Amino acid sequence: MSRLILWAQKTGIASKLQPSQLLSILLESQMDEPDLNKVGSGRSQESGHSRASSVGGGRFEYFGWVYHLGVNKIGHEYCHLRFLFIRGKYVMMYKHDPHENPGIRPIRKGVVGPTLMIEELGRRKVNNGGGGGDIYVLRFYNRLDEAKKGEIACATAGEAQKWMEAFDQAKQQAEFELSRGGSARSKLNSDDEIDLDGHRPSVRHYARGLKRLIKIGEGPESLLRQSSNLAADIGRDGYFEDDVGDAVEAYEWKCVRTVNGVRIFQDVADSDRGKGVIVKAVGVIDASADTAFEVLMNLERRQRYEWDMLTGDLEMVDSCNGHYDVVYGTFSPMYLSRWESKRDFIFSRQWFRGQDGTYTILQSPAVHKKKPQRSGYRRTKLNPSTWEVRNLNTSMDTDTPRCLVTQMVEIRSVGWWKWKKNHFSKFEKSVPYALLCQVAGLKEYIAANPSLKLKSAASVIQSKISQVSVSSGESEADGIHDEFYDAMSADSSSSDEESDTEIENKDVKVKLKNVAWAITSLALKRTLSDANKELDPKAAPFKIDPSQFHGSLRKARDDADTDCWTSPSGTGFMIRGKTYLKDSSKVSGGDPLLKLIAVDWFKVDKSIDRIALHPKCLMQSEAGKKLPFVLVVNLQVPATPNYSLVLYYASDRPVNPNSLLAKFVDGSDVFRNARFKLIPSIVDGYWMVKRAVGSKACLLGKAVSCKCLRQDNFLEIDVDIGSSSVARSIIGLVLGYVTSIVVDLAILIEAREEAELPEYILGTVRLNRLKIDSAVHLEA
């Protein structure tokens, strides 16, 4: 929806309407959309593409090819190519493309409800329907009953992300319809815009006038060959985020060398620390981030030989989950030194994709029992390194995607300083230098292989007349009563999942000129008076006495204190400014609106929801019950045992009923999940942990499962970090260094309309080198 709002703003429509009015028109209007901002010409007949369209005046449709994963009646796993179709809140699955085969019926169908959860499981190797390659798996389940579940898969991580956004759009559609009144059952079985009259012909056009299409995939032939055919990933709001994070970092990079157009930098901010030196190589590649990522992750020898002089001979040793694996490799040092003894090495790879489309890969030396010391080889310990691949803005007159590839490497300080003092030293013959040159090799390899620069997965096209037709048996009124995960996990009728037929499709190229939005960082403070409008101005301030509130984790005495907390100002975080919808400018955050009064650090046998109702919780004390309003954030940390970090943010006045905060506090879970944002920052700690955590804002409700409890004078948000495999991997890394890192967190409500800007920070917390053993055991 936010993309459509920004599109309308660009064309001038939004200047006359409030975004909320515009959204209502897009969802409710029965009129055809005006022929504005047309991109491309004609209607795409490319059946293999996955697209999204607005139907009947605003309803979105998403369709394309995916893999359906499951187990058949006799217990055999299958991976079948299927055509998935999302229309409003309804989902249908076909064996063939219904656009090319009018009248066919779906083999599975269901409805997207508010309890549907989607988890990205990462990469998985398949040996049947997937053609023996890697696919990216999405898991669907009911958050109230995880036994109801199903899985689909895509050829690339970019496509998987687009499908997650499509299902999120369907959830928002369902929530919007329910909010307009009427029973859930009636909303499930009828829809004025798409109801198919029984007296109509069996085949009818369900799209009138213009359609808005967004391609996600490239068809079954590209799925089968596992191509990386995605281009620049447009951000959630239709533009790219800033090229830096949303928290101020303490790096100071100095360019010390250039190699084939690739710059090599050194972090000189803390050059006297006596530890390893952090250097990085940075290069711009004329391809999408998805394409560069796929090349980096590909272990195929012939391909790596063309760009990777060091780690060309690789083999997979173990795949722990979809986001973590262990790789073994060998190389001959003859190109680096005069010694002829062969070398081998083992390293782990941990990767994840951020909400802004940025890929991060962490590579660390490892050991594995399957690969002991090999005769005739000398075991080498590769330097810890990271890759970061993110899309760059493209100019208005081109649709060629570009991405920025950054590789960071930790080098022993002794060898680095010798090279800097004497450029005739042997640094160019070292393993770290070979690692840094991988960026240059990757750049030249992609430039020499135009077939890798495939077209966009986010292309937007429009057509005057839509000839898409489906059988009347596919309408929402035709008995779609099951939730989507029920349909996914149900036994298929006849031989729906027992056999496949070859799917033919046409290849029609469609171009798009991506709209790039430049984001500028302004060193401006948001005044606290603006944020105070969120609280009731008529109410007398309540005096909060800090001495009355105590959590299990103590407050810091000074900056050098450990195993404690404090509440920093918001100046270290970049948030959306007053003119963000026009120029994407961000400003430095001001003081938090809510006061952090206590922090609990609990050890629990299993994750506890509704922790504010626990007898030992601060909210059950007499002092806690007297506070005007408290926001309780329960961060559930998966480990053995589990932990809960509970933050208590209090206001000195009740919430203004006409404010964005009131809409968040008393609104629906869907609204909270779409707006609750967290900005992390590792202030001090190991550099690889900093790269893993990052500093980009994250919509928690989109990344992990969040449950809310609104009661009495508080709102509790339970954040299940373990509900995401990516989050589990990151938190596992953080826990390994938790005693030596300082973490800053800021929470806020994302502003999406002009009246909600500028943003303000709800609360902050700084965790100073926590000790795992200091957590207090809490009985359920």
C-alpha positions in Angstrom: 0.0 0.0 0.0 2.8 2.4 0.9 4.2 2.0 -2.7 0.9 3.1 -4.1 0.7 6.1 -1.8 4.2 7.2 -2.8 3.3 6.7 -6.5 0.3 8.9 -6.0 2.4 11.5 -4.3 4.8 11.5 -7.2 2.0 12.1 -9.7 0.4 14.9 -7.7 -2.7 13.1 -6.4 -1.5 13.0 -2.8 -1.1 16.7 -2.6 -4.9 17.0 -2.5 -5.6 14.0 -0.2 -4.5 12.7 3.1 -2.7 9.4 2.8 -5.4 7.7 4.9 -8.0 9.1 2.4 -5.9 7.9 -0.5 -5.6 4.4 1.0 -9.4 4.2 1.5 -10.0 5.2 -2.1 -7.5 2.6 -3.4 -9.3 -0.1 -1.4 -12.9 0.9 -2.0 -13.3 2.7 -5.3 -15.4 0.9 -7.9 -13.9 3.1 -10.7 -11.1 2.2 -13.0 -7.7 3.6 -12.0 -6.6 6.7 -14.0 -3.9 6.1 -16.7 -1.2 7.9 -14.7 2.6 7.4 -14.5 2.4 4.6 -17.1 5.5 2.5 -17.3 6.1 0.1 -20.2 3.7 -0.7 -23.0 1.2 -3.4 -23.6 0.2 -6.3 -21.4 2.7 -8.9 -20.3 1.8 -12.4 -21.4 4.8 -13.9 -19.6 3.1 -16.6 -17.6 6.2 -17.6 -15.8 6.4 -14.2 -14.0 5.0 -13.7 -10.6 3.1 -10.4 -10.5 0.8 -8.3 -8.4 -2.1 -6.4 -9.7 -4.8 -4.1 -8.3 -8.3 -5.5 -9.2 -11.6 -3.7 -9.4 -10.3 -0.4 -8.0 -7.5 -1.3 -5.6 -7.5 -5.0 -4.7 -4.1 -6.6 -5.2 -3.3 -9.8 -6.9 0.0 -11.7 -6.7 0.8 -14.7 -8.9 3.7 -16.7 -10.0 5.6 -20.0 -9.9 6.9 -21.5 -6.6 7.8 -24.9 -5.3 5.4 -26.7 -3.0 7.2 -28.8 -0.4 5.6 -31.6 1.6 5.1 -35.3 2.3 2.7 -37.4 0.4 0.4 -40.2 1.7 3.1 -42.8 1.7 5.6 -40.7 3.5 7.7 -39.6 0.5 8.9 -36.0 0.4 8.0 -34.1 -2.8 9.1 -30.8 -4.3 6.6 -29.8 -7.0 6.4 -26.8 -9.2 3.1 -24.9 -8.6 1.5 -21.7 -9.7 0.5 -19.6 -6.6 -2.2 -17.0 -6.9 -3.1 -14.5 -4.1 -6.2 -12.4 -4.7 -7.1 -10.1 -1.8 -7.0 -12.4 1.2 -7.6 -15.5 -0.8 -4.9 -17.9 -1.9 -5.1 -20.6 -4.6 -2.6 -23.1 -5.9 -2.6 -24.6 -9.5 -0.7 -27.2 -11.4 -0.8 -24.9 -14.5 -0.9 -21.2 -15.1 -4.6 -20.3 -15.1 -4.0 -17.3 -17.4 -3.0 -19.8 -20.1 -5.5 -22.5 -19.1 -8.8 -20.8 -18.5 -11.3 -22.9 -16.6 -8.9 -25.0 -14.6 -9.6 -25.4 -10.9 -7.1 -24.9 -8.1 -5.7 -28.0 -6.4 -5.5 -26.2 -3.1 -7.2 -23.0 -1.8 -7.5 -21.1 1.4 -7.8 -17.7 3.1 -5.1 -15.6 4.8 -6.1 -14.8 8.3 -4.6 -12.7 11.1 -3.1 -15.8 12.8 -1.0 -16.7 9.7 2.7 -16.5 10.4 5.5 -16.7 7.8 9.1 -17.8 8.7 12.0 -17.6 6.3 13.9 -20.9 6.7 16.8 -20.0 4.3 18.5 -22.2 1.8 17.8 -25.9 1.3 19.3 -28.3 -1.2 16.8 -30.5 -3.1 17.4 -33.4 -5.4 14.0 -33.9 -7.1 11.7 -31.2 -8.3 14.3 -28.5 -7.6 16.7 -29.8 -10.1 19.3 -30.7 -7.5 20.1 -27.1 -6.6 19.5 -24.7 -3.7 16.1 -23.2 -3.0 14.9 -20.7 -0.4 12.1 -22.0 1.8 9.2 -20.2 3.5 7.2 -21.9 6.2 3.6 -21.0 6.9 1.9 -21.8 10.2 -0.8 -20.8 12.6 0.7 -19.0 15.6 -2.1 -20.5 17.7 -1.5 -24.0 16.5 1.8 -24.7 14.9 0.7 -28.2 13.8 -1.1 -26.4 11.0 1.7 -25.6 8.6 3.1 -25.8 5.1 6.1 -24.9 3.0 6.8 -23.2 -0.3 10.1 -22.4 -1.9 11.6 -20.0 -4.4 14.7 -19.9 -6.6 16.2 -16.9 -4.9 16.1 -15.1 -1.6 14.8 -12.0 -3.3 11.8 -13.9 -4.6 11.1 -15.3 -1.1 11.1 -11.8 0.3 8.6 -10.6 -2.3 6.3 -13.5 -1.5 6.5 -12.7 2.2 5.5 -9.1 1.4 2.6 -10.4 -0.7 1.2 -12.5 2.1 1.7 -9.6 4.5 -0.4 -7.5 2.1 -3.1 -10.2 2.1 -3.1 -10.1 6.0 -3.6 -6.3 5.9 -6.4 -6.7 3.4 -8.2 -9.2 5.6 -7.7 -7.0 8.7 -9.0 -3.9 6.8 -12.2 -5.7 5.8 -12.8 -7.0 9.3 -12.3 -3.5 10.7 -15.1 -2.2 8.4 -17.7 -4.2 10.4 -19.5 -7.4 9.9 -18.8 -11.0 11.0 -15.6 -12.8 10.2 -17.6 -15.6 8.5 -19.5 -13.2 6.2 -16.3 -11.4 5.3 -14.8 -14.8 4.5 -17.5 -15.9 2.1 -18.5 -12.7 0.3 -16.9 -9.7 -1.3 -18.9 -7.1 -3.2 -16.1 -6.3 -5.6 -15.3 -9.8 -6.7 -18.5 -11.7 -6.1 -19.3 -13.8 -9.3 -23.0 -13.8 -10.1 -24.4 -17.3 -10.7 -26.0 -16.1 -14.0 -22.7 -14.9 -15.4 -20.8 -17.1 -17.9 -18.5 -19.7 -16.5 -15.5 -17.6 -17.6 -15.3 -13.9 -16.8 -12.8 -11.1 -16.7 -12.0 -10.2 -13.1 -9.9 -7.2 -13.8 -11.4 -4.1 -15.3 -9.4 -1.3 -16.9 -5.8 -0.7 -15.8 -4.0 -3.3 -13.8 -0.9 -2.7 -11.6 1.5 -5.6 -11.9 4.7 -6.3 -9.9 6.8 -9.2 -11.1 8.4 -11.4 -8.4 9.7 -14.4 -10.3 10.9 -15.3 -13.7 8.8 -18.4 -14.5 9.2 -22.2 -14.1 12.1 -22.6 -16.5 14.2 -20.2 -14.4 13.2 -21.9 -11.2 14.3 -25.3 -12.5 17.7 -24.0 -13.5 18.1 -22.1 -10.3 18.9 -18.7 -11.9 19.4 -15.5 -10.0 17.2 -13.2 -12.0 16.4 -10.5 -9.6 17.3 -6.8 -9.8 17.1 -3.9 -7.5 14.8 -4.5 -4.6 12.6 -1.5 -3.9 12.2 -0.7 -0.3 9.0 -1.2 1.7 7.9 2.4 1.1 9.0 2.5 -2.5 12.4 3.9 -2.2 15.8 2.8 -0.9 16.9 3.4 2.7 20.0 5.4 3.4 23.3 3.8 2.6 24.3 4.0 6.2 22.5 2.6 9.2 19.9 4.2 11.5 22.4 4.4 14.3 25.7 6.4 14.4 28.7 4.1 14.2 32.2 4.8 15.4 34.1 3.7 12.2 36.5 6.1 10.5 37.5 4.6 7.2 40.6 5.8 5.2 41.3 4.7 1.7 44.8 3.2 1.5 44.8 1.4 -1.8 42.9 0.8 -5.0 42.9 -2.4 -7.0 41.2 -2.6 -10.4 38.7 0.1 -9.4 38.1 -1.4 -5.9 39.0 0.7 -3.0 40.7 -0.7 0.1 40.0 1.0 3.4 41.4 0.8 6.9 39.4 1.7 10.1 41.6 4.3 11.8 39.1 5.2 14.5 40.8 2.9 17.0 44.2 2.2 15.6 46.0 1.9 18.9 43.9 -0.9 20.4 46.6 -3.5 19.8 44.2 -6.0 18.3 43.7 -7.0 14.7 43.3 -4.3 12.1 39.9 -4.0 10.3 40.2 -3.3 6.6 37.6 -3.5 3.9 37.3 -3.6 0.1 34.5 -1.7 -1.6 33.3 -2.0 -5.2 30.3 -1.1 -7.3 28.9 -3.9 -9.4 26.5 -3.5 -12.3 24.1 -6.2 -11.1 21.4 -6.6 -8.5 22.3 -7.5 -4.9 20.4 -10.8 -5.4 22.7 -11.7 -8.4 25.9 -10.8 -6.5 24.8 -12.8 -3.5 24.0 -15.9 -5.5 27.4 -15.8 -7.1 29.1 -15.4 -3.7 27.2 -18.4 -2.3 27.7 -20.6 -5.3 30.3 -23.4 -4.6 30.4 -24.6 -8.2 34.1 -24.9 -9.1 34.1 -23.7 -12.7 32.3 -20.5 -11.8 34.5 -19.7 -8.8 37.7 -20.4 -10.8 36.8 -17.4 -12.9 36.8 -14.8 -10.1 38.1 -16.3 -6.8 41.9 -16.9 -6.7 41.9 -18.2 -3.1 38.7 -20.1 -2.3 37.9 -21.6 -5.7 37.9 -25.3 -4.6 35.1 -25.5 -2.1 32.8 -28.3 -0.9 29.9 -28.3 1.5 30.7 -30.1 4.7 27.6 -29.5 6.7 24.4 -27.4 6.6 23.1 -26.7 10.1 20.1 -24.7 8.9 19.0 -22.6 6.0 21.2 -19.7 7.2 24.4 -21.5 8.5 26.7 -24.0 6.9 30.3 -25.2 7.1 32.6 -25.3 4.0 35.9 -27.0 3.3 38.4 -25.8 0.7 41.9 -26.2 -0.6 44.3 -23.9 -2.5 47.8 -23.9 -3.9 50.0 -21.1 -2.5 52.1 -21.0 -5.6 50.5 -17.7 -6.6 51.1 -16.2 -3.2 54.5 -17.4 -2.2 57.4 -19.5 -3.3 56.4 -22.4 -1.1 54.7 -25.3 -2.9 53.0 -27.1 0.0 49.2 -27.3 -0.5 46.9 -25.7 2.0 43.4 -26.5 3.2 40.9 -24.7 5.4 37.5 -24.9 7.0 35.2 -21.9 7.6 31.6 -21.4 8.5 29.2 -19.1 6.6 26.2 -17.4 8.3 24.0 -15.3 6.2 20.8 -13.3 6.4 18.8 -10.8 4.4 17.7 -7.5 6.0 14.3 -5.9 5.6 15.9 -3.4 3.2 17.2 -6.1 0.9 20.8 -6.0 2.1 22.6 -9.3 2.3 25.2 -10.0 5.1 27.5 -13.0 5.1 29.7 -13.8 8.1 32.7 -16.1 7.5 34.7 -17.4 10.4 37.4 -20.1 10.8 35.9 -23.4 12.0 36.7 -27.0 12.7 34.6 -30.1 11.8 35.0 -33.8 12.6 34.2 -34.7 9.0 37.3 -32.9 7.8 40.4 -33.8 10.0 43.9 -32.8 9.1 44.5 -34.0 5.5 47.8 -35.7 4.5 50.0 -33.6 2.3 48.1 -30.4 3.2 48.9 -27.7 5.7 45.8 -26.5 7.6 45.4 -22.7 7.3 43.2 -20.5 9.4 41.4 -18.0 7.2 41.0 -14.5 8.5 37.5 -13.7 9.8 35.6 -11.7 7.2 32.2 -10.4 6.3 30.4 -9.6 3.1 27.7 -7.0 2.7 25.8 -6.6 -0.5 23.1 -3.9 -0.9 21.3 -2.4 -3.8 22.1 1.2 -5.0 19.7 3.8 -6.4 19.4 3.7 -10.1 19.0 6.9 -12.2 15.7 7.8 -13.7 16.8 7.2 -17.3 18.0 3.6 -16.8 16.7 0.3 -15.4 20.2 -1.3 -15.0 20.6 -2.4 -11.4 23.7 -1.7 -9.4 24.8 -2.9 -6.0 27.6 -2.0 -3.6 29.7 -5.0 -2.4 31.8 -4.6 0.8 34.1 -7.2 2.2 35.6 -6.6 5.7 38.6 -8.6 6.9 40.4 -8.8 10.2 44.2 -8.7 9.8 47.0 -9.2 12.2 48.2 -5.8 13.1 51.9 -6.7 12.9 51.8 -7.7 9.2 49.6 -4.7 8.3 51.9 -2.1 9.9 54.9 -3.6 8.1 53.2 -3.3 4.8 52.1 0.3 5.4 55.6 1.3 6.3 57.2 -0.6 3.4 55.2 -1.2 0.3 57.8 -3.7 -0.9 56.8 -6.1 1.9 55.0 -9.3 1.2 51.4 -8.2 2.0 50.4 -8.6 -1.7 51.5 -12.3 -1.4 49.3 -12.9 1.7 46.0 -14.6 2.3 44.3 -11.3 3.6 45.2 -9.5 0.4 43.9 -12.4 -1.7 40.6 -12.1 0.2 40.4 -8.4 -0.4 40.9 -8.9 -4.1 37.8 -11.1 -4.2 35.7 -8.0 -4.7 37.6 -7.0 -7.8 37.4 -10.5 -9.1 33.6 -10.6 -8.5 33.2 -7.3 -10.2 35.1 -8.3 -13.4 33.4 -11.7 -13.5 29.9 -10.3 -13.5 30.8 -7.6 -16.0 32.2 -10.3 -18.3 29.0 -12.4 -18.0 26.0 -10.3 -19.2 23.7 -13.3 -18.7 24.0 -12.8 -15.0 22.5 -9.3 -15.1 19.0 -10.5 -15.3 15.9 -8.3 -15.3 14.1 -7.0 -12.3 11.9 -9.0 -10.0 10.1 -5.7 -8.9 9.1 -4.4 -12.3 5.8 -2.5 -12.5 3.7 -2.5 -15.6 0.2 -1.4 -16.5 -2.1 -2.5 -19.3 -5.3 -0.9 -20.7 -7.3 -4.1 -21.1 -6.7 -7.3 -19.1 -7.6 -10.6 -20.8 -6.9 -12.7 -17.7 -9.7 -15.1 -17.0 -10.4 -17.7 -14.4 -13.2 -20.2 -13.8 -16.1 -19.1 -11.8 -15.4 -22.0 -9.5 -12.4 -20.1 -8.2 -14.3 -17.2 -6.8 -14.2 -16.4 -3.1 -17.9 -17.2 -2.9 -17.2 -20.8 -4.0 -16.5 -22.2 -0.5 -13.0 -21.1 0.5 -13.4 -21.8 4.2 -9.9 -23.1 5.1 -7.0 -21.0 6.3 -4.1 -21.2 3.9 -1.9 -23.3 6.1 -4.7 -25.9 6.4 -4.9 -26.1 2.6 -1.1 -26.4 2.4 -1.0 -29.3 4.9 -4.2 -31.1 3.8 -4.0 -34.4 1.9 -4.4 -33.6 -1.8 -7.3 -35.1 -3.8 -6.7 -37.7 -6.5 -3.1 -37.3 -7.9 -2.7 -33.5 -7.4 0.6 -33.9 -5.7 1.6 -37.3 -7.0 2.5 -36.3 -10.6 3.6 -33.3 -12.5 3.3 -32.3 -16.2 5.7 -30.1 -18.0 4.7 -26.5 -18.0 5.3 -24.4 -21.1 5.5 -20.6 -21.0 6.5 -17.7 -23.2 9.2 -15.2 -22.6 8.2 -11.6 -23.0 10.6 -9.0 -21.7 9.2 -6.1 -19.8 11.3 -3.1 -18.7 10.9 -0.7 -15.8 12.5 2.5 -14.9 13.0 2.3 -11.1 12.3 5.3 -9.1 15.3 6.2 -6.9 14.9 8.2 -3.7 18.0 10.0 -2.3 18.2 9.9 1.5 20.1 12.6 3.3 21.1 12.5 6.9 20.5 15.8 8.7 22.1 16.5 12.1 18.9 18.0 13.5 17.2 17.2 16.7 13.6 16.5 17.1 12.2 18.7 19.9 10.7 16.9 22.9 7.7 19.3 22.7 6.6 17.6 19.4 6.7 14.2 21.0 4.9 15.4 24.1 1.8 15.9 21.9 1.4 12.1 22.2 0.5 12.5 25.9 -2.6 14.1 27.3 -1.8 17.9 27.6 -4.8 18.4 29.9 -3.6 15.9 32.6 -1.3 17.0 35.4 2.1 15.4 35.2 2.6 12.4 37.5 5.9 12.5 39.5 7.8 9.3 38.8 10.1 8.4 41.7 12.9 6.1 40.4 13.6 4.8 43.9 10.2 3.0 43.9 10.9 0.9 40.9 13.5 -1.9 40.9 14.2 -4.7 38.4 16.4 -7.7 38.7 19.0 -5.9 36.5 20.5 -2.9 38.3 21.0 0.5 36.8 24.6 1.6 36.0 26.5 3.7 38.4 28.8 5.1 35.7 30.0 4.4 32.1 32.6 1.9 33.3 30.0 -0.2 35.2 29.2 -3.7 33.9 26.2 -6.1 34.0 23.8 -3.2 34.2 21.6 -0.9 32.2 21.2 2.8 31.5 19.0 4.9 29.2 21.0 7.0 26.6 19.6 9.9 24.7 18.2 9.4 21.2 20.8 11.5 19.4 22.7 8.4 18.3 19.7 7.2 16.2 18.5 8.5 12.9 14.7 8.7 12.5 12.3 10.1 9.9 12.1 13.9 9.7 9.2 16.2 9.0 9.7 16.1 5.2 10.5 12.4 4.9 7.7 11.6 2.5 9.0 14.3 0.1 12.8 14.1 0.4 13.5 11.0 2.5 15.4 13.1 5.0 16.3 11.7 8.4 17.1 13.5 11.6 18.9 12.8 14.8 16.5 11.5 17.5 15.8 13.6 20.6 15.1 12.6 24.1 12.8 9.5 24.5 9.1 10.2 25.1 8.9 7.4 27.8 11.2 7.0 30.8 12.9 3.7 31.3 12.2 3.0 35.0 13.4 -0.7 35.4 14.8 -3.7 33.6 14.3 -7.4 34.4 16.8 -10.0 33.3 15.0 -13.4 33.9 16.0 -17.0 33.3 13.0 -19.1 32.4 12.4 -22.8 31.7 10.3 -21.8 28.7 9.3 -18.5 27.1 6.7 -16.7 29.2 4.0 -14.5 27.6 2.0 -11.9 29.6 4.9 -11.5 32.0 3.4 -8.2 33.3 0.7 -10.4 35.0 3.3 -12.4 36.9 3.2 -11.7 40.7 6.9 -10.8 40.8 6.6 -8.3 37.9 6.9 -4.6 38.5 3.4 -4.0 37.1 1.8 -6.0 40.0 3.4 -3.7 42.6 1.4 -0.8 44.1 3.8 1.7 42.6 3.5 0.2 39.2 -0.3 0.3 39.3 -0.3 4.0 40.0 1.6 5.0 36.8 -0.5 6.6 34.1 0.9 4.3 31.3 3.6 1.8 31.0 4.9 0.1 27.8 6.3 -3.4 28.7 8.6 -4.9 26.1 9.4 -8.6 26.8 12.3 -9.7 24.6 12.3 -13.5 24.7 15.8 -14.8 24.1 16.1 -18.4 22.8 18.8 -20.4 24.6 19.3 -23.2 27.0 17.7 -22.2 29.3 15.6 -19.4 27.8 15.9 -15.8 28.9 13.6 -12.8 29.0 14.8 -9.2 29.0 11.9 -7.1 30.2 12.0 -3.3 29.7 9.5 -1.0 31.5 8.9 2.4 29.9 6.6 4.8 31.8 4.9 8.1 31.0 4.1 10.9 33.4 0.7 11.5 31.8 -2.0 9.4 30.1 -1.8 8.8 26.4 -3.5 11.5 24.2 -6.5 9.7 22.7 -6.0 11.5 19.4 -2.3 10.6 19.0 -0.4 8.0 17.0 0.6 6.4 20.3 -3.0 5.9 21.2 -3.7 4.3 17.9 -0.7 2.0 18.5 -1.6 1.2 22.2 -5.4 0.6 21.6 -5.2 -0.5 18.0 -5.1 -3.9 16.4 -2.2 -6.4 16.4 -1.8 -6.0 12.6 -1.3 -2.3 13.0 1.2 -2.8 15.8 3.1 -5.4 13.9 3.3 -3.0 10.9 4.6 -0.1 12.9 6.6 -1.3 15.9 10.2 -0.6 15.0 13.5 -1.2 16.8 17.0 0.3 16.0 20.0 -1.7 17.3 23.5 -0.5 17.7 26.6 -2.3 19.1 28.4 0.6 20.7 31.4 -1.4 21.8 32.3 -5.0 21.0 33.8 -7.4 18.5 33.5 -6.1 14.9 31.9 -9.2 13.5 29.1 -8.9 16.1 28.6 -5.3 15.0 28.2 -6.5 11.3 25.8 -9.3 12.3 23.5 -7.0 14.3 23.9 -4.0 12.0 22.3 -0.7 12.7 19.3 -0.6 10.4 15.8 -0.1 11.8 13.8 -3.3 11.9 10.0 -3.7 12.0 9.8 -6.4 14.7 6.3 -7.5 13.7 7.5 -8.4 10.2 10.7 -10.1 11.4 9.5 -12.2 14.4 6.3 -13.2 16.1 4.9 -10.5 18.5 2.0 -10.9 20.9 0.4 -8.0 22.6 -1.6 -7.6 25.9 -3.5 -4.4 26.5 -4.7 -4.3 30.1 -5.2 -1.8 32.9 -2.5 0.9 32.6 -0.1 -1.0 30.4 0.6 -2.5 27.0 2.9 -5.5 26.9 4.6 -6.6 23.7 6.1 -10.1 23.8 8.8 -10.4 21.2 9.6 -14.1 20.4 13.1 -13.8 18.9 13.2 -17.6 18.5 10.3 -17.5 16.0 12.8 -16.6 13.2 15.7 -18.7 12.2 17.7 -15.6 11.2 17.1 -13.9 14.6 18.0 -17.1 16.4 21.3 -17.3 14.5 22.1 -13.6 15.3 21.2 -13.8 18.9 23.3 -17.0 19.3 26.3 -15.1 18.0 25.5 -12.1 20.3 25.2 -14.4 23.4 28.7 -15.7 22.8 30.1 -12.2 23.2 27.5 -10.6 25.5 29.9 -10.2 28.4 32.1 -8.0 26.3 29.7 -5.8 24.3 27.7 -2.7 24.9 24.3 -2.7 23.1 22.0 0.3 22.5 18.4 -0.2 21.5 15.8 2.4 20.5 12.1 1.6 20.0 9.6 3.8 18.1 6.4 3.8 16.1 7.1 4.1 12.3 5.5 7.2 10.8 4.0 6.7 7.4 1.7 9.7 7.0 2.6 13.4 6.9 0.5 14.1 10.0 2.6 11.5 11.9 5.9 13.1 11.1 8.5 13.7 12.4 9.0 10.4 14.2 9.9 10.4 17.9 11.8 7.8 20.0 9.5 6.0 22.5 12.4 4.7 24.6 16.0 3.6 24.7 18.2 1.2 26.7 21.9 0.6 26.9 23.0 -2.9 28.1 26.5 -2.8 29.5 28.3 -6.2 29.2 25.6 -8.4 30.6 26.5 -11.6 32.5 24.4 -14.6 31.6 24.7 -16.0 35.1 23.2 -12.9 36.7 19.8 -13.6 35.3 17.2 -14.4 38.0 15.2 -17.6 37.7 11.5 -16.9 37.3 8.9 -19.7 37.8 6.2 -19.8 35.2 
